[in-house]
Amino acid sequence: MLIFSVFKTLTDQRVTVELKNDLSITGVLKSVDQFLNIRLDSINVLDEARHPHMMAVKNCFIRGSVVRYVQLPAEHEDATRRGTKFSCNESFQYLPVILQR
Amino acid sequence: MSSLQGYVDRRVLLILQDGRAIVGVLAGYDQKSNVVLSDSKERIYSIDEGVEEVELGLYLVKGDMIVLIGEIDEAIDQAVDLASIRAEPILPIRY
């Protein structure tokens, strides 16, 4: 619930999602659900030359289970800290959240 | 609520956990993101030759095998010359 809440506050922000198959995708976070599935709009694959597979794709749905990292804009560091203050026992088994500097 | 409703009846690209890329029209989906694709084709990428497209037809893909579902912009996809693309296949998922 915790990370789900953080993502809900981040809709319409540009994030970078790194997947477990090493694919990195930048896009605007449009929606998230309880499984941490992510919908991204206006996507850009980071290493375009190596991954031309998604040339014709402008927005996508990413299954939560295949995400390794989600890189957030640095100014949202406080949103994640506020969450931990109230629910320290939350288990973070979904994914680590990396703050982009 | 992240939903696949917006992709129904559109051409989509499915990337699977073993690295396969499948293109087809999204006919249906469910809560576990199992997906039904009609008129589907697998696109096989290689460094030596252009993209090979294999016809598959009507497919049901299990949700736990799916990495990503991307909405294909038909205009851009038509403009792409598959025979000229050289790329490594996508890596399989490693947990």
N, CA and C atoms of all chains as a GROMACS GRO file, in nm:
protein
  588
    1MET      N    1   0.082  -0.122   0.000
    1MET     CA    2   0.000   0.000   0.000
    1MET      C    3   0.085   0.125   0.000
    2LEU      N    4   0.200   0.116   0.067
    2LEU     CA    5   0.284   0.235   0.082
    2LEU      C    6   0.337   0.285  -0.051
    3ILE      N    7   0.403   0.196  -0.123
    3ILE     CA    8   0.463   0.238  -0.250
    3ILE      C    9   0.352   0.273  -0.349
    4PHE      N   10   0.240   0.202  -0.343
    4PHE     CA   11   0.123   0.234  -0.424
    4PHE      C   12   0.081   0.379  -0.398
    5SER      N   13   0.077   0.420  -0.271
    5SER     CA   14   0.039   0.557  -0.238
    5SER      C   15   0.138   0.657  -0.293
    6VAL      N   16   0.268   0.624  -0.284
    6VAL     CA   17   0.370   0.715  -0.337
    6VAL      C   18   0.349   0.734  -0.486
    7PHE      N   19   0.326   0.625  -0.557
    7PHE     CA   20   0.307   0.636  -0.702
    7PHE      C   21   0.182   0.715  -0.736
    8LYS      N   22   0.078   0.700  -0.655
    8LYS     CA   23  -0.044   0.775  -0.686
    8LYS      C   24  -0.018   0.925  -0.678
    9THR      N   25   0.073   0.967  -0.591
    9THR     CA   26   0.102   1.111  -0.583
    9THR      C   27   0.191   1.155  -0.700
   10LEU      N   28   0.250   1.059  -0.770
   10LEU     CA   29   0.345   1.095  -0.875
   10LEU      C   30   0.287   1.094  -1.015
   11THR      N   31   0.155   1.077  -1.027
   11THR     CA   32   0.100   1.072  -1.162
   11THR      C   33   0.125   1.206  -1.232
   12ASP      N   34   0.147   1.195  -1.365
   12ASP     CA   35   0.182   1.309  -1.451
   12ASP      C   36   0.325   1.358  -1.432
   13GLN      N   37   0.406   1.281  -1.360
   13GLN     CA   38   0.549   1.312  -1.352
   13GLN      C   39   0.624   1.224  -1.451
   14ARG      N   40   0.738   1.273  -1.497
   14ARG     CA   41   0.821   1.191  -1.585
   14ARG      C   42   0.910   1.103  -1.498
   15VAL      N   43   0.905   0.971  -1.522
   15VAL     CA   44   0.988   0.878  -1.445
   15VAL      C   45   1.062   0.788  -1.542
   16THR      N   46   1.163   0.720  -1.489
   16THR     CA   47   1.236   0.623  -1.571
   16THR      C   48   1.219   0.487  -1.504
   17VAL      N   49   1.169   0.390  -1.581
   17VAL     CA   50   1.146   0.257  -1.526
   17VAL      C   51   1.251   0.164  -1.582
   18GLU      N   52   1.327   0.098  -1.493
   18GLU     CA   53   1.423  -0.001  -1.540
   18GLU      C   54   1.364  -0.138  -1.512
   19LEU      N   55   1.359  -0.221  -1.618
   19LEU     CA   56   1.296  -0.351  -1.606
   19LEU      C   57   1.399  -0.459  -1.578
   20LYS      N   58   1.352  -0.577  -1.541
   20LYS     CA   59   1.443  -0.686  -1.507
   20LYS      C   60   1.508  -0.748  -1.630
   21ASN      N   61   1.465  -0.707  -1.751
   21ASN     CA   62   1.536  -0.752  -1.870
   21ASN      C   63   1.632  -0.643  -1.918
   22ASP      N   64   1.666  -0.550  -1.827
   22ASP     CA   65   1.763  -0.442  -1.852
   22ASP      C   66   1.711  -0.333  -1.945
   23LEU      N   67   1.586  -0.340  -1.986
   23LEU     CA   68   1.528  -0.235  -2.069
   23LEU      C   69   1.496  -0.115  -1.978
   24SER      N   70   1.533   0.007  -2.021
   24SER     CA   71   1.500   0.127  -1.943
   24SER      C   72   1.409   0.216  -2.025
   25ILE      N   73   1.295   0.255  -1.966
   25ILE     CA   74   1.197   0.334  -2.039
   25ILE      C   75   1.162   0.459  -1.959
   26THR      N   76   1.168   0.574  -2.027
   26THR     CA   77   1.126   0.700  -1.965
   26THR      C   78   0.987   0.732  -2.013
   27GLY      N   79   0.901   0.780  -1.923
   27GLY     CA   80   0.768   0.815  -1.967
   27GLY      C   81   0.694   0.890  -1.858
   28VAL      N   82   0.578   0.943  -1.893
   28VAL     CA   83   0.495   1.014  -1.795
   28VAL      C   84   0.407   0.911  -1.727
   29LEU      N   85   0.412   0.907  -1.595
   29LEU     CA   86   0.334   0.809  -1.519
   29LEU      C   87   0.187   0.847  -1.524
   30LYS      N   88   0.106   0.764  -1.590
   30LYS     CA   89  -0.035   0.798  -1.606
   30LYS      C   90  -0.120   0.732  -1.499
   31SER      N   91  -0.087   0.605  -1.467
   31SER     CA   92  -0.165   0.541  -1.360
   31SER      C   93  -0.087   0.424  -1.304
   32VAL      N   94  -0.129   0.382  -1.185
   32VAL     CA   95  -0.067   0.268  -1.118
   32VAL      C   96  -0.180   0.193  -1.050
   33ASP      N   97  -0.158   0.062  -1.023
   33ASP     CA   98  -0.263  -0.012  -0.954
   33ASP      C   99  -0.204  -0.089  -0.836
   34GLN      N  100  -0.288  -0.169  -0.772
   34GLN     CA  101  -0.246  -0.238  -0.649
   34GLN      C  102  -0.130  -0.334  -0.672
   35PHE      N  103  -0.113  -0.383  -0.795
   35PHE     CA  104  -0.001  -0.473  -0.824
   35PHE      C  105   0.123  -0.394  -0.864
   36LEU      N  106   0.113  -0.258  -0.860
   36LEU     CA  107   0.220  -0.171  -0.906
   36LEU      C  108   0.244  -0.187  -1.056
   37ASN      N  109   0.141  -0.234  -1.131
   37ASN     CA  110   0.146  -0.224  -1.276
   37ASN      C  111   0.147  -0.076  -1.307
   38ILE      N  112   0.218  -0.037  -1.413
   38ILE     CA  113   0.238   0.104  -1.444
   38ILE      C  114   0.193   0.134  -1.586
   39ARG      N  115   0.125   0.247  -1.602
   39ARG     CA  116   0.092   0.293  -1.736
   39ARG      C  117   0.176   0.416  -1.764
   40LEU      N  118   0.252   0.412  -1.874
   40LEU     CA  119   0.337   0.526  -1.908
   40LEU      C  120   0.294   0.584  -2.042
   41ASP      N  121   0.291   0.718  -2.054
   41ASP     CA  122   0.261   0.784  -2.181
   41ASP      C  123   0.386   0.853  -2.234
   42SER      N  124   0.387   0.880  -2.363
   42SER     CA  125   0.498   0.951  -2.429
   42SER      C  126   0.631   0.888  -2.394
   43ILE      N  127   0.642   0.760  -2.422
   43ILE     CA  128   0.763   0.691  -2.377
   43ILE      C  129   0.880   0.710  -2.472
   44ASN      N  130   0.996   0.686  -2.412
   44ASN     CA  131   1.122   0.695  -2.482
   44ASN      C  132   1.208   0.582  -2.429
   45VAL      N  133   1.255   0.495  -2.517
   45VAL     CA  134   1.343   0.390  -2.468
   45VAL      C  135   1.482   0.449  -2.454
   46LEU      N  136   1.549   0.424  -2.341
   46LEU     CA  137   1.674   0.494  -2.316
   46LEU      C  138   1.786   0.461  -2.413
   47ASP      N  139   1.807   0.334  -2.443
   47ASP     CA  140   1.915   0.302  -2.537
   47ASP      C  141   1.850   0.263  -2.669
   48GLU      N  142   1.807   0.364  -2.745
   48GLU     CA  143   1.722   0.339  -2.863
   48GLU      C  144   1.788   0.251  -2.968
   49ALA      N  145   1.919   0.266  -2.983
   49ALA     CA  146   1.988   0.192  -3.089
   49ALA      C  147   1.985   0.043  -3.060
   50ARG      N  148   1.998   0.009  -2.930
   50ARG     CA  149   2.000  -0.133  -2.897
   50ARG      C  150   1.860  -0.193  -2.893
   51HIS      N  151   1.760  -0.108  -2.875
   51HIS     CA  152   1.623  -0.159  -2.861
   51HIS      C  153   1.527  -0.091  -2.958
   52PRO      N  154   1.540  -0.119  -3.089
   52PRO     CA  155   1.448  -0.056  -3.185
   52PRO      C  156   1.312  -0.125  -3.183
   53HIS      N  157   1.296  -0.224  -3.100
   53HIS     CA  158   1.174  -0.304  -3.097
   53HIS      C  159   1.052  -0.219  -3.071
   54MET      N  160   1.071  -0.108  -2.996
   54MET     CA  161   0.955  -0.030  -2.954
   54MET      C  162   0.945   0.103  -3.027
   55MET      N  163   0.998   0.110  -3.147
   55MET     CA  164   0.998   0.236  -3.222
   55MET      C  165   0.858   0.290  -3.243
   56ALA      N  166   0.761   0.203  -3.269
   56ALA     CA  167   0.626   0.251  -3.302
   56ALA      C  168   0.537   0.264  -3.179
   57VAL      N  169   0.593   0.246  -3.061
   57VAL     CA  170   0.513   0.247  -2.939
   57VAL      C  171   0.528   0.380  -2.867
   58LYS      N  172   0.414   0.447  -2.840
   58LYS     CA  173   0.419   0.577  -2.773
   58LYS      C  174   0.374   0.571  -2.629
   59ASN      N  175   0.291   0.472  -2.595
   59ASN     CA  176   0.256   0.454  -2.454
   59ASN      C  177   0.237   0.306  -2.425
   60CYS      N  178   0.256   0.271  -2.299
   60CYS     CA  179   0.256   0.128  -2.268
   60CYS      C  180   0.208   0.099  -2.127
   61PHE      N  181   0.182  -0.030  -2.106
   61PHE     CA  182   0.143  -0.084  -1.977
   61PHE      C  183   0.256  -0.178  -1.935
   62ILE      N  184   0.309  -0.158  -1.815
   62ILE     CA  185   0.419  -0.242  -1.768
   62ILE      C  186   0.374  -0.321  -1.647
   63ARG      N  187   0.395  -0.452  -1.650
   63ARG     CA  188   0.355  -0.538  -1.540
   63ARG      C  189   0.444  -0.511  -1.420
   64GLY      N  190   0.383  -0.496  -1.303
   64GLY     CA  191   0.458  -0.460  -1.183
   64GLY      C  192   0.567  -0.559  -1.150
   65SER      N  193   0.543  -0.687  -1.176
   65SER     CA  194   0.638  -0.790  -1.134
   65SER      C  195   0.770  -0.785  -1.209
   66VAL      N  196   0.776  -0.712  -1.321
   66VAL     CA  197   0.900  -0.711  -1.399
   66VAL      C  198   0.982  -0.584  -1.380
   67VAL      N  199   0.935  -0.496  -1.289
   67VAL     CA  200   1.008  -0.372  -1.268
   67VAL      C  201   1.122  -0.395  -1.169
   68ARG      N  202   1.241  -0.345  -1.203
   68ARG     CA  203   1.354  -0.350  -1.110
   68ARG      C  204   1.361  -0.218  -1.032
   69TYR      N  205   1.367  -0.106  -1.104
   69TYR     CA  206   1.372   0.025  -1.036
   69TYR      C  207   1.275   0.121  -1.102
   70VAL      N  208   1.229   0.219  -1.022
   70VAL     CA  209   1.159   0.334  -1.079
   70VAL      C  210   1.234   0.457  -1.033
   71GLN      N  211   1.292   0.532  -1.128
   71GLN     CA  212   1.368   0.651  -1.092
   71GLN      C  213   1.276   0.771  -1.091
   72LEU      N  214   1.266   0.834  -0.973
   72LEU     CA  215   1.175   0.947  -0.954
   72LEU      C  216   1.250   1.079  -0.966
   73PRO      N  217   1.176   1.188  -0.994
   73PRO     CA  218   1.239   1.320  -0.989
   73PRO      C  219   1.282   1.349  -0.845
   74ALA      N  220   1.397   1.416  -0.828
   74ALA     CA  221   1.456   1.433  -0.695
   74ALA      C  222   1.368   1.510  -0.599
   75GLU      N  223   1.285   1.602  -0.650
   75GLU     CA  224   1.206   1.686  -0.559
   75GLU      C  225   1.098   1.607  -0.486
   76HIS      N  226   1.081   1.477  -0.518
   76HIS     CA  227   0.976   1.400  -0.453
   76HIS      C  228   1.028   1.312  -0.341
   77GLU      N  229   1.151   1.334  -0.300
   77GLU     CA  230   1.211   1.260  -0.192
   77GLU      C  231   1.126   1.270  -0.066
   78ASP      N  232   1.067   1.387  -0.039
   78ASP     CA  233   0.991   1.406   0.085
   78ASP      C  234   0.866   1.321   0.090
   79ALA      N  235   0.804   1.297  -0.023
   79ALA     CA  236   0.681   1.217  -0.026
   79ALA      C  237   0.709   1.078   0.026
   80THR      N  238   0.825   1.021  -0.012
   80THR     CA  239   0.855   0.886   0.033
   80THR      C  240   0.887   0.885   0.181
   81ARG      N  241   0.956   0.991   0.233
   81ARG     CA  242   0.990   0.993   0.376
   81ARG      C  243   0.864   1.006   0.460
   82ARG      N  244   0.770   1.089   0.418
   82ARG     CA  245   0.647   1.108   0.494
   82ARG      C  246   0.574   0.976   0.509
   83GLY      N  247   0.578   0.895   0.407
   83GLY     CA  248   0.512   0.764   0.412
   83GLY      C  249   0.571   0.675   0.518
   84THR      N  250   0.705   0.666   0.526
   84THR     CA  251   0.768   0.574   0.621
   84THR      C  252   0.743   0.614   0.764
   85LYS      N  253   0.726   0.745   0.790
   85LYS     CA  254   0.702   0.789   0.928
   85LYS      C  255   0.580   0.720   0.987
   86PHE      N  256   0.479   0.695   0.907
   86PHE     CA  257   0.354   0.643   0.962
   86PHE      C  258   0.340   0.493   0.951
   87SER      N  259   0.417   0.428   0.865
   87SER     CA  260   0.401   0.282   0.855
   87SER      C  261   0.536   0.215   0.843
   88CYS      N  262   0.610   0.212   0.952
   88CYS     CA  263   0.746   0.158   0.950
   88CYS      C  264   0.747   0.008   0.928
   89ASN      N  265   0.637  -0.060   0.957
   89ASN     CA  266   0.639  -0.204   0.947
   89ASN      C  267   0.604  -0.254   0.808
   90GLU      N  268   0.580  -0.162   0.718
   90GLU     CA  269   0.543  -0.200   0.582
   90GLU      C  270   0.657  -0.280   0.519
   91SER      N  271   0.629  -0.387   0.457
   91SER     CA  272   0.737  -0.463   0.395
   91SER      C  273   0.762  -0.411   0.254
   92PHE      N  274   0.889  -0.392   0.221
   92PHE     CA  275   0.923  -0.331   0.093
   92PHE      C  276   0.960  -0.435  -0.010
   93GLN      N  277   0.885  -0.543  -0.017
   93GLN     CA  278   0.930  -0.649  -0.107
   93GLN      C  279   0.899  -0.619  -0.253
   94TYR      N  280   0.819  -0.514  -0.281
   94TYR     CA  281   0.783  -0.492  -0.422
   94TYR      C  282   0.902  -0.447  -0.504
   95LEU      N  283   0.963  -0.335  -0.468
   95LEU     CA  284   1.080  -0.289  -0.543
   95LEU      C  285   1.148  -0.174  -0.469
   96PRO      N  286   1.277  -0.163  -0.486
   96PRO     CA  287   1.343  -0.047  -0.426
   96PRO      C  288   1.312   0.077  -0.508
   97VAL      N  289   1.308   0.190  -0.446
   97VAL     CA  290   1.276   0.314  -0.516
   97VAL      C  291   1.403   0.399  -0.518
   98ILE      N  292   1.449   0.432  -0.634
   98ILE     CA  293   1.576   0.508  -0.644
   98ILE      C  294   1.547   0.652  -0.677
   99LEU      N  295   1.608   0.741  -0.602
   99LEU     CA  296   1.587   0.883  -0.625
   99LEU      C  297   1.690   0.933  -0.725
  100GLN      N  298   1.641   0.996  -0.830
  100GLN     CA  299   1.730   1.043  -0.935
  100GLN      C  300   1.790   1.175  -0.895
  101ARG      N  301   1.920   1.187  -0.906
  101ARG     CA  302   1.983   1.314  -0.868
  101ARG      C  303   2.034   1.384  -0.990
  102MET      N  304  -0.637   0.338  -1.115
  102MET     CA  305  -0.646   0.198  -1.156
  102MET      C  306  -0.589   0.183  -1.296
  103SER      N  307  -0.478   0.111  -1.304
  103SER     CA  308  -0.412   0.091  -1.432
  103SER      C  309  -0.486  -0.016  -1.510
  104SER      N  310  -0.539   0.018  -1.626
  104SER     CA  311  -0.621  -0.081  -1.695
  104SER      C  312  -0.584  -0.092  -1.840
  105LEU      N  313  -0.614  -0.209  -1.898
  105LEU     CA  314  -0.587  -0.230  -2.039
  105LEU      C  315  -0.706  -0.194  -2.125
  106GLN      N  316  -0.808  -0.136  -2.064
  106GLN     CA  317  -0.930  -0.105  -2.138
  106GLN      C  318  -0.900  -0.017  -2.260
  107GLY      N  319  -0.809   0.080  -2.242
  107GLY     CA  320  -0.779   0.172  -2.352
  107GLY      C  321  -0.713   0.107  -2.471
  108TYR      N  322  -0.662  -0.016  -2.454
  108TYR     CA  323  -0.592  -0.080  -2.564
  108TYR      C  324  -0.678  -0.178  -2.642
  109VAL      N  325  -0.800  -0.203  -2.597
  109VAL     CA  326  -0.884  -0.304  -2.664
  109VAL      C  327  -0.910  -0.264  -2.808
  110ASP      N  328  -0.898  -0.362  -2.898
  110ASP     CA  329  -0.917  -0.342  -3.042
  110ASP      C  330  -0.809  -0.257  -3.106
  111ARG      N  331  -0.700  -0.233  -3.033
  111ARG     CA  332  -0.587  -0.163  -3.095
  111ARG      C  333  -0.476  -0.264  -3.119
  112ARG      N  334  -0.387  -0.227  -3.210
  112ARG     CA  335  -0.270  -0.310  -3.234
  112ARG      C  336  -0.171  -0.286  -3.122
  113VAL      N  337  -0.123  -0.394  -3.059
  113VAL     CA  338  -0.031  -0.378  -2.947
  113VAL      C  339   0.094  -0.464  -2.968
  114LEU      N  340   0.200  -0.425  -2.899
  114LEU     CA  341   0.322  -0.503  -2.898
  114LEU      C  342   0.333  -0.564  -2.760
  115LEU      N  343   0.348  -0.697  -2.753
  115LEU     CA  344   0.364  -0.765  -2.625
  115LEU      C  345   0.509  -0.806  -2.613
  116ILE      N  346   0.574  -0.770  -2.504
  116ILE     CA  347   0.706  -0.826  -2.480
  116ILE      C  348   0.690  -0.928  -2.369
  117LEU      N  349   0.743  -1.050  -2.393
  117LEU     CA  350   0.724  -1.160  -2.299
  117LEU      C  351   0.850  -1.182  -2.216
  118GLN      N  352   0.836  -1.259  -2.110
  118GLN     CA  353   0.946  -1.278  -2.016
  118GLN      C  354   1.064  -1.353  -2.076
  119ASP      N  355   1.041  -1.430  -2.184
  119ASP     CA  356   1.155  -1.499  -2.246
  119ASP      C  357   1.218  -1.412  -2.355
  120GLY      N  358   1.171  -1.287  -2.369
  120GLY     CA  359   1.233  -1.195  -2.464
  120GLY      C  360   1.162  -1.189  -2.599
  121ARG      N  361   1.056  -1.266  -2.615
  121ARG     CA  362   0.985  -1.264  -2.744
  121ARG      C  363   0.903  -1.137  -2.760
  122ALA      N  364   0.887  -1.093  -2.883
  122ALA     CA  365   0.804  -0.976  -2.911
  122ALA      C  366   0.690  -1.020  -3.002
  123ILE      N  367   0.567  -0.998  -2.958
  123ILE     CA  368   0.451  -1.041  -3.037
  123ILE      C  369   0.363  -0.921  -3.065
  124VAL      N  370   0.320  -0.909  -3.190
  124VAL     CA  371   0.234  -0.796  -3.229
  124VAL      C  372   0.097  -0.852  -3.264
  125GLY      N  373  -0.009  -0.786  -3.218
  125GLY     CA  374  -0.144  -0.835  -3.251
  125GLY      C  375  -0.249  -0.736  -3.206
  126VAL      N  376  -0.375  -0.766  -3.238
  126VAL     CA  377  -0.485  -0.678  -3.196
  126VAL      C  378  -0.539  -0.730  -3.064
  127LEU      N  379  -0.546  -0.643  -2.963
  127LEU     CA  380  -0.592  -0.686  -2.831
  127LEU      C  381  -0.742  -0.710  -2.834
  128ALA      N  382  -0.780  -0.836  -2.821
  128ALA     CA  383  -0.922  -0.868  -2.826
  128ALA      C  384  -0.984  -0.870  -2.687
  129GLY      N  385  -0.903  -0.906  -2.586
  129GLY     CA  386  -0.957  -0.910  -2.450
  129GLY      C  387  -0.847  -0.925  -2.348
  130TYR      N  388  -0.884  -0.903  -2.220
  130TYR     CA  389  -0.788  -0.915  -2.112
  130TYR      C  390  -0.867  -0.945  -1.986
  131ASP      N  391  -0.793  -0.976  -1.876
  131ASP     CA  392  -0.863  -0.995  -1.749
  131ASP      C  393  -0.781  -0.937  -1.634
  132GLN      N  394  -0.825  -0.959  -1.512
  132GLN     CA  395  -0.761  -0.898  -1.395
  132GLN      C  396  -0.617  -0.945  -1.377
  133LYS      N  397  -0.587  -1.065  -1.422
  133LYS     CA  398  -0.450  -1.116  -1.407
  133LYS      C  399  -0.364  -1.077  -1.526
  134SER      N  400  -0.414  -0.987  -1.609
  134SER     CA  401  -0.354  -0.944  -1.736
  134SER      C  402  -0.324  -1.058  -1.832
  135ASN      N  403  -0.401  -1.167  -1.826
  135ASN     CA  404  -0.404  -1.261  -1.937
  135ASN      C  405  -0.460  -1.183  -2.055
  136VAL      N  406  -0.411  -1.213  -2.175
  136VAL     CA  407  -0.446  -1.130  -2.290
  136VAL      C  408  -0.482  -1.216  -2.410
  137VAL      N  409  -0.586  -1.179  -2.483
  137VAL     CA  410  -0.620  -1.247  -2.608
  137VAL      C  411  -0.580  -1.155  -2.722
  138LEU      N  412  -0.497  -1.208  -2.812
  138LEU     CA  413  -0.452  -1.130  -2.927
  138LEU      C  414  -0.502  -1.195  -3.055
  139SER      N  415  -0.561  -1.116  -3.144
  139SER     CA  416  -0.600  -1.175  -3.271
  139SER      C  417  -0.505  -1.125  -3.380
  140ASP      N  418  -0.493  -1.206  -3.485
  140ASP     CA  419  -0.406  -1.170  -3.597
  140ASP      C  420  -0.264  -1.142  -3.547
  141SER      N  421  -0.212  -1.230  -3.463
  141SER     CA  422  -0.083  -1.200  -3.400
  141SER      C  423   0.033  -1.255  -3.483
  142LYS      N  424   0.148  -1.185  -3.469
  142LYS     CA  425   0.270  -1.226  -3.538
  142LYS      C  426   0.385  -1.208  -3.440
  143GLU      N  427   0.479  -1.303  -3.445
  143GLU     CA  428   0.598  -1.286  -3.363
  143GLU      C  429   0.704  -1.218  -3.448
  144ARG      N  430   0.771  -1.117  -3.388
  144ARG     CA  431   0.880  -1.049  -3.459
  144ARG      C  432   1.011  -1.096  -3.400
  145ILE      N  433   1.090  -1.162  -3.484
  145ILE     CA  434   1.217  -1.217  -3.438
  145ILE      C  435   1.329  -1.126  -3.486
  146TYR      N  436   1.403  -1.070  -3.389
  146TYR     CA  437   1.511  -0.977  -3.423
  146TYR      C  438   1.644  -1.049  -3.421
  147SER      N  439   1.734  -1.012  -3.513
  147SER     CA  440   1.868  -1.069  -3.506
  147SER      C  441   1.968  -0.966  -3.555
  148ILE      N  442   2.097  -0.989  -3.520
  148ILE     CA  443   2.199  -0.892  -3.560
  148ILE      C  444   2.239  -0.912  -3.705
  149ASP      N  445   2.221  -1.036  -3.756
  149ASP     CA  446   2.270  -1.065  -3.891
  149ASP      C  447   2.169  -1.035  -4.000
  150GLU      N  448   2.041  -1.062  -3.968
  150GLU     CA  449   1.942  -1.040  -4.073
  150GLU      C  450   1.834  -0.947  -4.023
  151GLY      N  451   1.745  -0.909  -4.114
  151GLY     CA  452   1.633  -0.823  -4.077
  151GLY      C  453   1.533  -0.898  -3.991
  152VAL      N  454   1.428  -0.827  -3.952
  152VAL     CA  455   1.327  -0.886  -3.864
  152VAL      C  456   1.247  -0.991  -3.938
  153GLU      N  457   1.228  -1.106  -3.872
  153GLU     CA  458   1.146  -1.210  -3.933
  153GLU      C  459   1.010  -1.210  -3.863
  154GLU      N  460   0.902  -1.211  -3.943
  154GLU     CA  461   0.768  -1.211  -3.883
  154GLU      C  462   0.704  -1.348  -3.905
  155VAL      N  463   0.662  -1.412  -3.795
  155VAL     CA  464   0.598  -1.543  -3.804
  155VAL      C  465   0.451  -1.528  -3.767
  156GLU      N  466   0.364  -1.574  -3.854
  156GLU     CA  467   0.219  -1.563  -3.827
  156GLU      C  468   0.179  -1.661  -3.718
  157LEU      N  469   0.099  -1.614  -3.622
  157LEU     CA  470   0.055  -1.701  -3.514
  157LEU      C  471  -0.096  -1.717  -3.510
  158GLY      N  472  -0.170  -1.613  -3.550
  158GLY     CA  473  -0.316  -1.623  -3.547
  158GLY      C  474  -0.374  -1.577  -3.416
  159LEU      N  475  -0.472  -1.652  -3.364
  159LEU     CA  476  -0.541  -1.614  -3.241
  159LEU      C  477  -0.467  -1.673  -3.122
  160TYR      N  478  -0.420  -1.587  -3.032
  160TYR     CA  479  -0.340  -1.634  -2.920
  160TYR      C  480  -0.397  -1.588  -2.786
  161LEU      N  481  -0.387  -1.677  -2.686
  161LEU     CA  482  -0.413  -1.633  -2.549
  161LEU      C  483  -0.279  -1.636  -2.477
  162VAL      N  484  -0.234  -1.521  -2.430
  162VAL     CA  485  -0.106  -1.514  -2.361
  162VAL      C  486  -0.130  -1.501  -2.212
  163LYS      N  487  -0.066  -1.585  -2.131
  163LYS     CA  488  -0.086  -1.582  -1.986
  163LYS      C  489  -0.024  -1.457  -1.927
  164GLY      N  490  -0.096  -1.396  -1.835
  164GLY     CA  491  -0.052  -1.270  -1.776
  164GLY      C  492   0.083  -1.276  -1.709
  165ASP      N  493   0.116  -1.390  -1.646
  165ASP     CA  494   0.243  -1.394  -1.574
  165ASP      C  495   0.363  -1.401  -1.667
  166MET      N  496   0.340  -1.422  -1.796
  166MET     CA  497   0.449  -1.425  -1.893
  166MET      C  498   0.474  -1.288  -1.955
  167ILE      N  499   0.385  -1.191  -1.926
  167ILE     CA  500   0.394  -1.062  -1.994
  167ILE      C  501   0.485  -0.966  -1.919
  168VAL      N  502   0.572  -0.897  -1.996
  168VAL     CA  503   0.654  -0.791  -1.940
  168VAL      C  504   0.588  -0.658  -1.965
  169LEU      N  505   0.550  -0.634  -2.091
  169LEU     CA  506   0.506  -0.502  -2.129
  169LEU      C  507   0.406  -0.513  -2.241
  170ILE      N  508   0.306  -0.425  -2.240
  170ILE     CA  509   0.210  -0.416  -2.351
  170ILE      C  510   0.217  -0.274  -2.402
  171GLY      N  511   0.257  -0.257  -2.528
  171GLY     CA  512   0.271  -0.122  -2.582
  171GLY      C  513   0.172  -0.098  -2.693
  172GLU      N  514   0.111   0.021  -2.694
  172GLU     CA  515   0.017   0.053  -2.801
  172GLU      C  516   0.096   0.095  -2.924
  173ILE      N  517   0.070   0.030  -3.036
  173ILE     CA  518   0.145   0.059  -3.158
  173ILE      C  519   0.079   0.172  -3.234
  174ASP      N  520   0.161   0.270  -3.272
  174ASP     CA  521   0.114   0.378  -3.358
  174ASP      C  522   0.124   0.326  -3.501
  175GLU      N  523   0.008   0.297  -3.563
  175GLU     CA  524   0.007   0.231  -3.694
  175GLU      C  525   0.086   0.308  -3.799
  176ALA      N  526   0.077   0.439  -3.795
  176ALA     CA  527   0.145   0.520  -3.896
  176ALA      C  528   0.296   0.497  -3.890
  177ILE      N  529   0.352   0.502  -3.770
  177ILE     CA  530   0.495   0.482  -3.754
  177ILE      C  531   0.532   0.339  -3.788
  178ASP      N  532   0.447   0.244  -3.748
  178ASP     CA  533   0.479   0.105  -3.772
  178ASP      C  534   0.483   0.074  -3.921
  179GLN      N  535   0.391   0.134  -4.000
  179GLN     CA  536   0.392   0.112  -4.145
  179GLN      C  537   0.519   0.167  -4.206
  180ALA      N  538   0.566   0.279  -4.151
  180ALA     CA  539   0.682   0.346  -4.209
  180ALA      C  540   0.812   0.272  -4.181
  181VAL      N  541   0.809   0.184  -4.080
  181VAL     CA  542   0.932   0.113  -4.045
  181VAL      C  543   0.957   0.002  -4.145
  182ASP      N  544   1.082  -0.007  -4.194
  182ASP     CA  545   1.116  -0.114  -4.285
  182ASP      C  546   1.181  -0.227  -4.204
  183LEU      N  547   1.103  -0.330  -4.177
  183LEU     CA  548   1.151  -0.435  -4.087
  183LEU      C  549   1.277  -0.504  -4.139
  184ALA      N  550   1.289  -0.514  -4.270
  184ALA     CA  551   1.402  -0.588  -4.326
  184ALA      C  552   1.535  -0.520  -4.300
  185SER      N  553   1.530  -0.390  -4.266
  185SER     CA  554   1.654  -0.318  -4.248
  185SER      C  555   1.695  -0.306  -4.102
  186ILE      N  556   1.614  -0.361  -4.011
  186ILE     CA  557   1.646  -0.347  -3.869
  186ILE      C  558   1.738  -0.459  -3.823
  187ARG      N  559   1.849  -0.418  -3.758
  187ARG     CA  560   1.939  -0.516  -3.700
  187ARG      C  561   1.944  -0.489  -3.551
  188ALA      N  562   1.908  -0.589  -3.473
  188ALA     CA  563   1.910  -0.566  -3.328
  188ALA      C  564   1.922  -0.699  -3.257
  189GLU      N  565   1.978  -0.694  -3.137
  189GLU     CA  566   1.982  -0.815  -3.057
  189GLU      C  567   1.842  -0.844  -3.006
  190PRO      N  568   1.810  -0.970  -2.987
  190PRO     CA  569   1.681  -1.001  -2.925
  190PRO      C  570   1.678  -0.946  -2.783
  191ILE      N  571   1.558  -0.919  -2.734
  191ILE     CA  572   1.544  -0.866  -2.597
  191ILE      C  573   1.585  -0.976  -2.499
  192LEU      N  574   1.649  -0.933  -2.389
  192LEU     CA  575   1.692  -1.030  -2.289
  192LEU      C  576   1.572  -1.092  -2.217
  193PRO      N  577   1.584  -1.217  -2.176
  193PRO     CA  578   1.481  -1.273  -2.091
  193PRO      C  579   1.487  -1.211  -1.952
  194ILE      N  580   1.377  -1.221  -1.880
  194ILE     CA  581   1.370  -1.166  -1.745
  194ILE      C  582   1.453  -1.251  -1.650
  195ARG      N  583   1.530  -1.183  -1.564
  195ARG     CA  584   1.603  -1.256  -1.461
  195ARG      C  585   1.564  -1.199  -1.326
  196TYR      N  586   1.517  -1.285  -1.239
  196TYR     CA  587   1.474  -1.237  -1.107
  196TYR      C  588   1.591  -1.231  -1.012
   0.00000   0.00000   0.00000
